[in-house]
Amino acid sequence: MSGTRSEESAVSDDYLRDLSSKIVGLWRFLGRELKIPQQTLDRIGSNNSNDVTAKCYQSLLYWRKNSANPSKQVLEDARQNMNIDTEERSADSSSDRQGDHKVHPVTEQQRLASSSEKTGMWRYLGNELHIPKSVLDNIEMRPSREAVNRCHDVLLQWEQTTSEPPRLVLEQAQQKVNEIYTGLEEKLARALKMTYKKQYDAIQPIPYIRDRLYRIDRIFVEGGVKVLVAGSWERLTSYQDILKDEPATLLRVIEGDPGYGKSTLALEFAYDWGEGVKGSPVENVRILIILRLRQLGGVQSIYQAIKWFLLSEENVKVSDIKAVIESCHSVKIILDGHDEYPDRDSKNQSDIRKIVMREMFKNLNVSLTTRYLPKHYDQSARRYKLTGFDDRARDEYIRKAVVGEAGEQAVSRVKQKLKDNPILSDLCDVPLIFVMFAHMAHEKEDFRKFKSVTEFFLYMISCFHHHLLSKMRDTNVGQIRRFENDHASLDQMAFDGLSKEHQQLSWSEEEVRRQLGDDCCEYYVILGILVKENVAANGTAPGGVEIRFYHKLFCEWYAAHHLARLLAGNWNPSVLRHSHPYDLQYMYRFACGINQDSSERLINYLRKLPGGDKFTILCLLEQTGDLKKFVNVVSDLCKKTLKISEDDNKLVQRSTLQLIETASSHSVPSSCLILDRCLPKAVTTGGNLVLNSGLHVPLSLTLETIKITGKDHSISEEMMIELLAYADKCEELKKMEFKDGCLLPLSVPAEQIPSALKERSIEVQYDRGHGLVYRFDLAEGHWMIAPRNTKRRLLLRMWHTIQVPWSSESRSLEVTMKHGDSQLEQEWCVQELNLASAAGVPTACLYLEGCVPETITAGGDLLLDSGLHVQPSSTLKTIEITGKNLDIPEEKIIGLLAYAEKCERLKKMTFKENCLLPVSVPAEQIPLSLQTRSIKVLLHTRLEGLVYYLNLIEGKWVKHGSGAAGIGGVNLYSNNQAEHEWMVRELTRASAAGIPIAQVVIAHCSAVADQSGSSLALSRSQLSLPILSTLQKLWIGDDGRRMDNTEVVGILSYTTQCAAVKELGFYHQTLPDRVQGAESTLSTLRSRNVSVAWRDSDSTRKYLNLFTGRWEAAEERDRQEQQQ
């Protein structure tokens, strides 16, 4: 068994995969350095015949599993040794050039090393070695072959057709290939940078203003980015951390709602690379590939896609692109817009699908941007989420890209226009919308206040048309007005595309012209709402042209017009069966705002969907007409519990808050609001709660209950006071409840609690989840156990006087104290035990996880390492102590037993998870009352699942229950000191309890008996193995160690004192040919018929002749036994 390792030295799967990609062809040599048996290497080679990387990875997995010390340092040492050998051979090779090269053929290691260099250039290497084209074509056609395998095949073919292939020829060929590669890589990188420059130099913040282009660094502002870690989204400090995260070979999935800047982020990385931005994670990348997946419908080869869409103007062959990418060890790939990829749900085996599944480019850094997770992708991918613009990002964008040098007054004007439009606050979290809002707010003096998002979008679209009209005064104004007002064909095209099971977001130019007409199509392209884009024609050529909306939000706007017309006619909800509100929320919102008279149908439809209430809120806010109908729907929604969760995006969070505010302003009662893991972090001067998402919970005059949940989240005393102040201002509030792991202060100064709150008798509860519910005493500022009935009342003097009612019908309490818990958490646990004891509340168990009391005070309290005192509990029934290899010495056991005596109802004390307990306890120090109360003290061990109980009269451990009859084989070879100590102690305990021990193997460790032979000193852990009276077999091995006669005699003497031993063995050691001066010991072994064997380094088995003291071969012993 291997011991625990620190994170720095631990060898993870990802680390091994990364190393495998670097070693490849040299995997056998690394395996030999790591002492992996040759037959194991052969087996790995045959099982993974077509994948050299897999061979390396499997061999490293074998090493990690079987090595006594699988650390990064061991791997690094092995690699250095291997590299030293390679350098020495290279030096020999250099001297060979001066002589006859034919004398020095290519070695296996040189062939494999050559295979792992510039693997994608295998065809060029074949050409330099004059291998026929037909042979190279045949190698390429072999299925499931990586470039490194093809390179290896080329060298094998060359060797087979050359009588004695000299090293010099291969080295010259490699040098030529390296020169070709360098030229190709530089050409490819230069061309890619030119392509990206054209893209990032021509950014249009407002699509209809085409004469105002920006370079991306002038307008790029970092929005929020989160990463999913152990099921929880954690904030990143910078977008650059996405590509800096280790391991580099992990697939990265970057999620973001429409307009949140996924494509802009990809372009920013392109800018960083093209301009060599210092400190960027792509600064030193050799090749950066950024592909817009919406262009790749039907394209099977990613290399062909790179040629068509990134290098169309360059004289670069597809085969050259492939060769460079397969050879370069510094490549990053960004696949932009998987949700718009036409083949995203297709089952065809395109390169894109293989990359997303990590079946291709598994050793490269690949990132994927998307609105939602692909149906099929590598489940080990690391997920990131773009969360949009916060106040800081919006301010920065206004200064950087909108007002320029106009000054702070201009900044304030734009910000004031946003404040004047609170209904747009949620929409302006979306970077795309905020960018257009900010530019229009700055440039248009007539920018007004809006009652809904629909009104704003209508205004924005009108700006598109009016700008174009002002530029086209000489054209047919009537026709322009007609296109602006009559867009039914465009509406239907958008709706039909979005309502398909697999959304269609782009159309061929011919199809758009057929549906809209040539003039209308050209008008909307000039307007900037429709965009032309080059695509692959049927996946076979780059000549096709498709038309898409400038952004999906515009597609939803026009689709909403068609949906609004459907609502006004013969409404059939089945048309929306593929249109999930999570994905098309703006289409639903716009539809309700466009046709308010018919929106009730849509709202009723939404409310029937799972979680539809939250989308109903969004749609309600688009209605500015029938107030009575609006209030009725708000009332129905507020009768249910409203919830704001950390998992909700800001838009959904804000919609719930707006509903609460709307209900309050219209005197509509709100039954309950749950704040789930989005805890308040401040209170504004106006009395609003500020959540950790930055949103404000408004004061509500109609809210009745607030519930706050959050595992492992602390609320400070100051925050608790502010929450009580907020509750005081919510006039109808009757209850505030905390639960699910919130950690609250033990008390609050009573003078800081609003007096009006005390008079209203608002109930403030705290459910710790351990079986007790606490009520906050608003008069005293302290917690007390919430009443279940009032038959029994006790007064407890602890820090203060507390009223503690309790009902016997209530559940029993369980309290868990963990090592590493905060001081406040431990104080709460102590208080719960004390309160329960005073109130007569049954306490089922006190769990001490890794925190053993430092000592026992004179008063019988447990003193924890945090300095807290745990008083004896009159209602505690069980104590359970856990902690791997947790050392609990004799004096602490005695102290725990003394504490148990003070706990009047204690029935059991249990130790689990390999606690290191003494083999026995002095019986005279065990309290006599424990014996009469029949308290059980149990020890659960990992050895065969054995359980012991402590005999409280004798102080000895005795086997408990009907578990295993004995212990099987035990290996003492761990590097971990605590693990070794635990194993020795448990063997000693088992022997003392009379439990048979079948075999003990002491491996990679010298074992030396003391002078009396009463124990064996183990060199690895500096521990001693005492006499084991129930041990049956003992084997000792120490790689290559030479033992002298005295040491052998000492071990034989130890064996004679282990009364049950029938077999003693030595292996992988050198022993003297004869044992001398041990006649009495040999006689004892002979009388007990003990077999003494020796397996030397050649695996030859010998036996000790107990008459002569000589070692004899197994055959000779067998012959003697037959004669006898």
Buried (B, 14 or more C-beta within 10 A) or exposed (E): EBBEBEEEEEBEEBBBBBBBBEBBBBBBBBBBBBEBEEEBBEBBBEEBEEBBBBBBBBBBBBBBEBBBEBBBEBBEEBBEBBEEEBEEBEEEBEEBEEEEBEEBBBEEBBBBBBBBBBBBBBBBBBBBBEBEEEBBEEBBEEEEBBBBBBBBBBBEBBBEEBEEBBBBBBBEBBEBBBEBBEEBBEBBBEBBBBBBBEBBBEBBBBBBBEEEEBBBBEBBBBBBBBBBEEEEBEEBEEBBEBBEBEBBBBBBBBBBBBBBBBBBBBBBBBBBBBBEBEEBBBEEBBBBBBBBBBBBBBBBBBBBBBBBBBBEEBEBEBBBBBBBBBBBEBBBBBBBBBBBBBBBEBEEEBBBBBBBBBEBBBBBBBBBBBBBBBEEBBEEBBBBBBBBBBEEBBBBBBBBBBBEEBEEEBBEBBBEBBEEBEBBBBBBBBBBBBBBBBBBBBEEEEBEEBBBBBBBBBBBBEBBBBBBBEBEEEEEEEEBEBBBEEBEBBBBBBBBBBBEEEBBBBBBBEBBBEBBEEEBBBBBBBBBBBBBBBBBBEBEEBEBEBBBBBBBBBBBBBBBBBBBBBBBEEEEEEBBEBBEBBBBBBBBBBBBBBBBEBBBBBBEBBBEBEEBBBBBBBBBBBBBEEEEBBBEBBBEBBEEEBBBBBEBBBBBBBBBBBBBBBBBEBEBBBEBBBBBBBBBBEBBEEBBBBBBBBBBBBBBBBBBBBBBBBEEBBBEBEBBBBBBBBBBBBEBBBBBBBBBBBBBBBBBEEEBBBEEBBEBEBBBBBBBEBBBBBBBBBEBBBBBBBBBEEEBEBEBEEEEEBBBBBEEEBEBBBBBBBBEBEEBBBBBBBBBBBBBBBBEBBBBBBBBBBBBBBEBBEEBBBBBEBEBBBBBBBBBBBBBBBBBBBBBEBEBBBBBBBBBBBBEBBBBBBBBBBBBBBBBBEEEBBBEEBEEBEBBBBBBBBBBEBBBBBBBEEBBBEBBEEBBEBBEEBBBBBBBBBBBBBBBBBBBBBBBBEBBBEBBBBBBBBBBBEEEBEBBBBBBBEBBBBBBBBBBBBBBBBEEBEBEBEBBBBBBBBBBBBEBBBBBBBBBBBBBEEBEEBEEBBEBBEEBEBBBBBBBEEEEBBBBBBEEBBBBEEEEBEEEEEEE
